[in-house]
Amino acid sequence: MWKRGEVVRPPVSARDATGQPAPGAPASQSDHAVQAPEIGAKHHMEKDVINIGKSVVIKGELTGSEDLTVEGIVEGKIELREHVLTIGAHARIKAEVFAKVAVVLGEVVGNITASEKVDIRDSGSVEGNIVSPRVAIAEGSHFRGSVDMQQKPAVTPALAAKPEVKPAPVPAAPQGPGGQRLVGA
């Protein structure tokens, strides 16, 4: 008889929710099969990405130490120097942007500086200067500004250890009495 406080659960073959045989259940041949990794293992493999929704408006300085996706409006400065910034299709950014990688799907008015790459997708729009070693601008996107793709000079150990070569001094010509130069001597 069913009572109000009881929860009715259908039987889950001979296994509990974790996939292990239920206590007292007979073992079957499939108990020796390879099992899929635990759900918790997948969680550790994913990167944390923070989302700012399209109804959010931020005025001021936005900094962080994780990847960020912006769908709303930001006015001021965005600084994620070691992380990926994705400017979503609904985003309207009026800011100076500093990131490791900047992916633009929406609208940016302001300069973008990225240490690795700036990627303007087909729906993206940028009005401002870009400084990054790699820049991708998709067909159909909008870009107005300048691009500086100069990479940071890398000092290689071989060049750093190489001594500087100076020209050899020119020997002085022999001089006679009274400081006169002797020709042919």
Solvent accessible surface area in square Angstrom, and as a share of the most:
residue,aa,sasa,rsa
1,M,220,0.98
2,W,154,0.54
3,K,131,0.56
4,R,220,0.80
5,G,76,0.73
6,E,90,0.40
7,V,113,0.65
8,V,116,0.67
9,R,194,0.71
10,P,106,0.67
11,P,129,0.81
12,V,92,0.53
13,S,104,0.67
14,A,39,0.30
15,R,62,0.22
16,D,61,0.31
17,A,111,0.86
18,T,106,0.62
19,G,27,0.26
20,Q,87,0.39
21,P,59,0.37
22,A,30,0.23
23,P,132,0.83
24,G,88,0.85
25,A,28,0.22
26,P,113,0.71
27,A,88,0.68
28,S,61,0.39
29,Q,166,0.74
30,S,68,0.44
31,D,38,0.20
32,H,165,0.74
33,A,60,0.47
34,V,150,0.86
35,Q,102,0.45
36,A,88,0.68
37,P,115,0.72
38,E,141,0.63
39,I,159,0.81
40,G,39,0.38
41,A,45,0.34
42,K,131,0.55
43,H,123,0.55
44,H,153,0.68
45,M,162,0.72
46,E,101,0.45
47,K,148,0.63
48,D,98,0.51
49,V,75,0.43
50,I,80,0.40
51,N,109,0.56
52,I,19,0.10
53,G,35,0.34
54,K,132,0.56
55,S,105,0.68
56,V,61,0.35
57,V,83,0.48
58,I,42,0.21
59,K,150,0.64
60,G,38,0.36
61,E,118,0.53
62,L,31,0.15
63,T,81,0.47
64,G,39,0.38
65,S,91,0.59
66,E,68,0.30
67,D,12,0.06
68,L,11,0.05
69,T,26,0.15
70,V,0,0.00
71,E,44,0.20
72,G,1,0.01
73,I,64,0.33
74,V,0,0.00
75,E,63,0.28
76,G,37,0.36
77,K,67,0.28
78,I,0,0.00
79,E,39,0.17
80,L,3,0.01
81,R,121,0.44
82,E,127,0.57
83,H,44,0.19
84,V,44,0.25
85,L,0,0.00
86,T,30,0.18
87,I,0,0.00
88,G,1,0.01
89,A,53,0.41
90,H,103,0.46
91,A,0,0.00
92,R,104,0.38
93,I,1,0.01
94,K,118,0.50
95,A,6,0.05
96,E,68,0.31
97,V,1,0.00
98,F,43,0.18
99,A,4,0.03
100,K,69,0.29
101,V,27,0.15
102,A,0,0.00
103,V,18,0.11
104,V,0,0.00
105,L,48,0.24
106,G,3,0.03
107,E,60,0.27
108,V,0,0.00
109,V,60,0.35
110,G,14,0.13
111,N,58,0.30
112,I,0,0.00
113,T,46,0.27
114,A,4,0.03
115,S,60,0.39
116,E,76,0.34
117,K,51,0.22
118,V,0,0.00
119,D,19,0.10
120,I,0,0.00
121,R,99,0.36
122,D,91,0.47
123,S,71,0.46
124,G,2,0.02
125,S,24,0.16
126,V,0,0.00
127,E,70,0.31
128,G,14,0.14
129,N,66,0.34
130,I,1,0.00
131,V,65,0.38
132,S,2,0.02
133,P,34,0.22
134,R,134,0.49
135,V,32,0.18
136,A,36,0.28
137,I,81,0.41
138,A,37,0.29
139,E,166,0.74
140,G,69,0.66
141,S,25,0.16
142,H,83,0.37
143,F,55,0.23
144,R,167,0.61
145,G,46,0.44
146,S,61,0.39
147,V,60,0.34
148,D,63,0.33
149,M,98,0.44
150,Q,147,0.65
151,Q,119,0.53
152,K,172,0.73
153,P,124,0.78
154,A,89,0.69
155,V,120,0.69
156,T,61,0.36
157,P,115,0.72
158,A,79,0.62
159,L,124,0.62
160,A,70,0.54
161,A,85,0.66
162,K,138,0.59
163,P,108,0.68
164,E,145,0.65
165,V,129,0.74
166,K,158,0.67
167,P,126,0.79
168,A,87,0.68
169,P,125,0.79
170,V,138,0.79
171,P,117,0.73
172,A,95,0.74
173,A,38,0.30
174,P,71,0.44
175,Q,120,0.53
176,G,14,0.14
177,P,129,0.81
178,G,87,0.84
179,G,48,0.46
180,Q,129,0.57
181,R,174,0.64
182,L,83,0.41
183,V,148,0.85
184,G,84,0.81
185,A,89,0.69
